[in-house]
Amino acid sequence: ILNIENQLFISRILCASAATATSNACHKIELL
């Protein structure tokens, strides 16, 4: 089971490689 820090780390990597349309959603997730 991944902890919150690992999930944030993975989410940042996914957002970095995500398309522009999905990157906006990733920024909203980071605000959480």
PyMOL Python script that loads the backbone (N, CA, C, O; Angstrom):
from pymol import cmd

cmd.read_pdbstr("""\
ATOM      1  N   ILE A   1       0.853  -1.205   0.000  1.00  0.00           N
ATOM      2  CA  ILE A   1       0.000   0.000   0.000  1.00  0.00           C
ATOM      3  C   ILE A   1       0.885   1.250   0.000  1.00  0.00           C
ATOM      4  O   ILE A   1       1.786   1.379   0.828  1.00  0.00           O
ATOM      5  N   LEU A   2       0.623   2.154  -0.921  1.00  0.00           N
ATOM      6  CA  LEU A   2       1.423   3.374  -0.996  1.00  0.00           C
ATOM      7  C   LEU A   2       0.934   4.402   0.015  1.00  0.00           C
ATOM      8  O   LEU A   2      -0.267   4.559   0.235  1.00  0.00           O
ATOM      9  N   ASN A   3       1.879   5.093   0.619  1.00  0.00           N
ATOM     10  CA  ASN A   3       1.476   6.139   1.559  1.00  0.00           C
ATOM     11  C   ASN A   3       1.187   7.422   0.790  1.00  0.00           C
ATOM     12  O   ASN A   3       1.364   7.469  -0.428  1.00  0.00           O
ATOM     13  N   ILE A   4       0.746   8.459   1.490  1.00  0.00           N
ATOM     14  CA  ILE A   4       0.360   9.706   0.822  1.00  0.00           C
ATOM     15  C   ILE A   4       1.545  10.326   0.082  1.00  0.00           C
ATOM     16  O   ILE A   4       1.379  10.831  -1.029  1.00  0.00           O
ATOM     17  N   GLU A   5       2.728  10.293   0.677  1.00  0.00           N
ATOM     18  CA  GLU A   5       3.899  10.904   0.035  1.00  0.00           C
ATOM     19  C   GLU A   5       4.215  10.223  -1.286  1.00  0.00           C
ATOM     20  O   GLU A   5       4.535  10.890  -2.270  1.00  0.00           O
ATOM     21  N   ASN A   6       4.127   8.896  -1.313  1.00  0.00           N
ATOM     22  CA  ASN A   6       4.392   8.171  -2.553  1.00  0.00           C
ATOM     23  C   ASN A   6       3.341   8.492  -3.600  1.00  0.00           C
ATOM     24  O   ASN A   6       3.658   8.622  -4.782  1.00  0.00           O
ATOM     25  N   GLN A   7       2.100   8.619  -3.177  1.00  0.00           N
ATOM     26  CA  GLN A   7       1.018   8.929  -4.124  1.00  0.00           C
ATOM     27  C   GLN A   7       1.234  10.308  -4.732  1.00  0.00           C
ATOM     28  O   GLN A   7       1.012  10.500  -5.927  1.00  0.00           O
ATOM     29  N   LEU A   8       1.670  11.276  -3.914  1.00  0.00           N
ATOM     30  CA  LEU A   8       1.919  12.618  -4.426  1.00  0.00           C
ATOM     31  C   LEU A   8       3.096  12.588  -5.392  1.00  0.00           C
ATOM     32  O   LEU A   8       3.076  13.259  -6.424  1.00  0.00           O
ATOM     33  N   PHE A   9       4.121  11.810  -5.056  1.00  0.00           N
ATOM     34  CA  PHE A   9       5.298  11.708  -5.916  1.00  0.00           C
ATOM     35  C   PHE A   9       4.922  11.127  -7.270  1.00  0.00           C
ATOM     36  O   PHE A   9       5.334  11.639  -8.311  1.00  0.00           O
ATOM     37  N   ILE A  10       4.139  10.057  -7.250  1.00  0.00           N
ATOM     38  CA  ILE A  10       3.702   9.418  -8.494  1.00  0.00           C
ATOM     39  C   ILE A  10       2.795  10.354  -9.288  1.00  0.00           C
ATOM     40  O   ILE A  10       2.893  10.437 -10.512  1.00  0.00           O
ATOM     41  N   SER A  11       1.914  11.056  -8.580  1.00  0.00           N
ATOM     42  CA  SER A  11       0.984  11.957  -9.260  1.00  0.00           C
ATOM     43  C   SER A  11       1.749  13.066  -9.970  1.00  0.00           C
ATOM     44  O   SER A  11       1.362  13.490 -11.059  1.00  0.00           O
ATOM     45  N   ARG A  12       2.838  13.539  -9.356  1.00  0.00           N
ATOM     46  CA  ARG A  12       3.636  14.598  -9.984  1.00  0.00           C
ATOM     47  C   ARG A  12       4.283  14.088 -11.257  1.00  0.00           C
ATOM     48  O   ARG A  12       4.352  14.806 -12.255  1.00  0.00           O
ATOM     49  N   ILE A  13       4.759  12.843 -11.225  1.00  0.00           N
ATOM     50  CA  ILE A  13       5.383  12.258 -12.416  1.00  0.00           C
ATOM     51  C   ILE A  13       4.342  12.103 -13.520  1.00  0.00           C
ATOM     52  O   ILE A  13       4.611  12.407 -14.682  1.00  0.00           O
ATOM     53  N   LEU A  14       3.159  11.630 -13.153  1.00  0.00           N
ATOM     54  CA  LEU A  14       2.094  11.440 -14.140  1.00  0.00           C
ATOM     55  C   LEU A  14       1.672  12.781 -14.715  1.00  0.00           C
ATOM     56  O   LEU A  14       1.411  12.894 -15.912  1.00  0.00           O
ATOM     57  N   CYS A  15       1.606  13.795 -13.865  1.00  0.00           N
ATOM     58  CA  CYS A  15       1.200  15.124 -14.323  1.00  0.00           C
ATOM     59  C   CYS A  15       2.261  15.704 -15.251  1.00  0.00           C
ATOM     60  O   CYS A  15       1.939  16.397 -16.216  1.00  0.00           O
ATOM     61  N   ALA A  16       3.516  15.420 -14.957  1.00  0.00           N
ATOM     62  CA  ALA A  16       4.603  15.952 -15.778  1.00  0.00           C
ATOM     63  C   ALA A  16       4.555  15.359 -17.180  1.00  0.00           C
ATOM     64  O   ALA A  16       4.963  16.003 -18.146  1.00  0.00           O
ATOM     65  N   SER A  17       4.056  14.129 -17.288  1.00  0.00           N
ATOM     66  CA  SER A  17       4.000  13.469 -18.590  1.00  0.00           C
ATOM     67  C   SER A  17       2.584  13.487 -19.176  1.00  0.00           C
ATOM     68  O   SER A  17       2.330  12.934 -20.246  1.00  0.00           O
ATOM     69  N   ALA A  18       1.680  14.133 -18.453  1.00  0.00           N
ATOM     70  CA  ALA A  18       0.288  14.168 -18.915  1.00  0.00           C
ATOM     71  C   ALA A  18       0.091  15.256 -19.965  1.00  0.00           C
ATOM     72  O   ALA A  18       0.936  16.134 -20.139  1.00  0.00           O
ATOM     73  N   ALA A  19      -1.043  15.179 -20.659  1.00  0.00           N
ATOM     74  CA  ALA A  19      -1.358  16.185 -21.670  1.00  0.00           C
ATOM     75  C   ALA A  19      -1.782  17.480 -20.988  1.00  0.00           C
ATOM     76  O   ALA A  19      -2.052  17.483 -19.787  1.00  0.00           O
ATOM     77  N   THR A  20      -1.846  18.578 -21.734  1.00  0.00           N
ATOM     78  CA  THR A  20      -2.197  19.871 -21.157  1.00  0.00           C
ATOM     79  C   THR A  20      -3.586  19.841 -20.534  1.00  0.00           C
ATOM     80  O   THR A  20      -3.804  20.421 -19.470  1.00  0.00           O
ATOM     81  N   ALA A  21      -4.518  19.174 -21.188  1.00  0.00           N
ATOM     82  CA  ALA A  21      -5.895  19.127 -20.682  1.00  0.00           C
ATOM     83  C   ALA A  21      -5.950  18.449 -19.318  1.00  0.00           C
ATOM     84  O   ALA A  21      -6.691  18.882 -18.435  1.00  0.00           O
ATOM     85  N   THR A  22      -5.168  17.390 -19.145  1.00  0.00           N
ATOM     86  CA  THR A  22      -5.207  16.656 -17.887  1.00  0.00           C
ATOM     87  C   THR A  22      -4.295  17.298 -16.850  1.00  0.00           C
ATOM     88  O   THR A  22      -4.484  17.092 -15.651  1.00  0.00           O
ATOM     89  N   SER A  23      -3.314  18.070 -17.293  1.00  0.00           N
ATOM     90  CA  SER A  23      -2.388  18.702 -16.352  1.00  0.00           C
ATOM     91  C   SER A  23      -3.129  19.681 -15.454  1.00  0.00           C
ATOM     92  O   SER A  23      -2.765  19.850 -14.291  1.00  0.00           O
ATOM     93  N   ASN A  24      -4.166  20.328 -15.982  1.00  0.00           N
ATOM     94  CA  ASN A  24      -4.948  21.259 -15.167  1.00  0.00           C
ATOM     95  C   ASN A  24      -5.598  20.529 -14.004  1.00  0.00           C
ATOM     96  O   ASN A  24      -5.651  21.057 -12.893  1.00  0.00           O
ATOM     97  N   ALA A  25      -6.088  19.331 -14.245  1.00  0.00           N
ATOM     98  CA  ALA A  25      -6.706  18.537 -13.184  1.00  0.00           C
ATOM     99  C   ALA A  25      -5.646  18.141 -12.163  1.00  0.00           C
ATOM    100  O   ALA A  25      -5.929  18.065 -10.967  1.00  0.00           O
ATOM    101  N   CYS A  26      -4.439  17.892 -12.627  1.00  0.00           N
ATOM    102  CA  CYS A  26      -3.356  17.503 -11.722  1.00  0.00           C
ATOM    103  C   CYS A  26      -3.014  18.650 -10.794  1.00  0.00           C
ATOM    104  O   CYS A  26      -2.753  18.430  -9.611  1.00  0.00           O
ATOM    105  N   HIS A  27      -3.010  19.864 -11.305  1.00  0.00           N
ATOM    106  CA  HIS A  27      -2.707  21.017 -10.454  1.00  0.00           C
ATOM    107  C   HIS A  27      -3.765  21.155  -9.374  1.00  0.00           C
ATOM    108  O   HIS A  27      -3.456  21.527  -8.242  1.00  0.00           O
ATOM    109  N   LYS A  28      -5.009  20.859  -9.715  1.00  0.00           N
ATOM    110  CA  LYS A  28      -6.083  20.937  -8.724  1.00  0.00           C
ATOM    111  C   LYS A  28      -5.870  19.891  -7.641  1.00  0.00           C
ATOM    112  O   LYS A  28      -6.150  20.138  -6.468  1.00  0.00           O
ATOM    113  N   ILE A  29      -5.371  18.717  -8.037  1.00  0.00           N
ATOM    114  CA  ILE A  29      -5.116  17.640  -7.069  1.00  0.00           C
ATOM    115  C   ILE A  29      -4.002  18.061  -6.117  1.00  0.00           C
ATOM    116  O   ILE A  29      -4.070  17.774  -4.922  1.00  0.00           O
ATOM    117  N   GLU A  30      -2.979  18.739  -6.633  1.00  0.00           N
ATOM    118  CA  GLU A  30      -1.866  19.161  -5.793  1.00  0.00           C
ATOM    119  C   GLU A  30      -2.339  20.163  -4.754  1.00  0.00           C
ATOM    120  O   GLU A  30      -1.798  20.214  -3.650  1.00  0.00           O
ATOM    121  N   LEU A  31      -3.356  20.970  -5.100  1.00  0.00           N
ATOM    122  CA  LEU A  31      -3.874  21.951  -4.146  1.00  0.00           C
ATOM    123  C   LEU A  31      -4.525  21.257  -2.961  1.00  0.00           C
ATOM    124  O   LEU A  31      -4.595  21.820  -1.868  1.00  0.00           O
ATOM    125  N   LEU A  32      -5.003  20.028  -3.177  1.00  0.00           N
ATOM    126  CA  LEU A  32      -5.611  19.278  -2.080  1.00  0.00           C
ATOM    127  C   LEU A  32      -4.504  18.846  -1.142  1.00  0.00           C
ATOM    128  O   LEU A  32      -4.769  18.193  -0.132  1.00  0.00           O
TER     129      LEU A  32
END
""", "prot")
cmd.dss("prot")
cmd.show_as("cartoon", "prot")
cmd.util.cbc("prot")
cmd.orient("prot")
